[in-house]
Amino acid sequence: MKNLFDQFSRSQLARRIVGVVGLLMVLPMALWLLLGFIGAVPSMLSVFGMEGLRTPASIVIGGLLIAAVGFWDYDTD
């Protein structure tokens, strides 16, 4: 009997979808960073406050971890 991880790891489409979802989680924060450099949007510090910066940081780290799992090259040799 195969476990769920083995079935997921062999499905290239499922892994790619998970990877893209992870990158889509990061995209808004990356755009905010780039637009913040030119002054088009308020800074994250003024929106979230010093203590609230954990929220966007958690979203970015979580998205990158999910993308890493999605794009991980799982060899089944």
C-alpha positions in Angstrom: 0.0 0.0 0.0 1.4 3.4 -1.0 1.1 6.3 1.3 -0.4 9.6 0.4 3.0 11.3 0.1 4.2 8.8 -2.5 1.1 9.4 -4.6 1.5 13.2 -4.4 5.2 13.1 -5.1 4.7 11.2 -8.3 2.0 13.5 -9.6 3.9 16.2 -11.4 0.7 18.3 -12.0 -0.2 18.3 -8.3 3.3 19.3 -7.3 3.4 22.1 -9.9 0.0 23.4 -8.7 1.2 23.5 -5.1 4.4 25.3 -6.2 2.5 27.9 -8.1 0.1 28.5 -5.2 3.1 29.0 -2.9 4.6 31.6 -5.3 1.2 33.3 -5.6 1.2 33.8 -1.9 4.5 35.6 -2.1 3.7 37.7 -5.1 1.6 40.4 -3.4 4.2 41.1 -0.7 7.0 41.2 -3.4 5.0 43.7 -5.4 4.4 45.7 -2.3 8.1 45.8 -1.6 8.9 46.9 -5.1 6.2 49.6 -5.2 7.3 50.7 -1.7 10.8 51.5 -3.0 9.3 54.1 -5.4 6.8 55.4 -2.9 3.7 54.3 -4.7 2.3 52.5 -1.7 2.6 53.1 2.1 5.4 51.2 3.9 4.5 48.0 5.6 5.7 49.5 8.9 3.1 52.2 8.7 0.4 49.8 7.8 1.2 46.9 10.1 3.3 48.5 12.8 6.4 47.0 14.3 4.7 44.1 16.0 2.4 43.5 13.0 5.3 42.9 10.6 5.2 39.2 11.6 2.0 38.8 9.5 3.5 39.6 6.1 6.7 37.9 7.0 4.8 34.7 7.9 2.9 34.8 4.7 6.1 35.2 2.6 8.0 32.4 4.5 5.0 30.1 4.4 4.6 30.7 0.6 8.2 30.1 -0.1 8.1 26.8 2.0 5.0 25.7 0.1 6.7 26.5 -3.2 9.8 24.6 -2.2 7.7 21.5 -1.5 5.8 21.9 -4.8 8.9 22.3 -6.9 11.0 19.7 -5.1 12.5 17.2 -7.5 11.5 13.9 -5.9 13.4 11.0 -7.5 11.7 7.7 -7.4 14.7 5.6 -8.5 
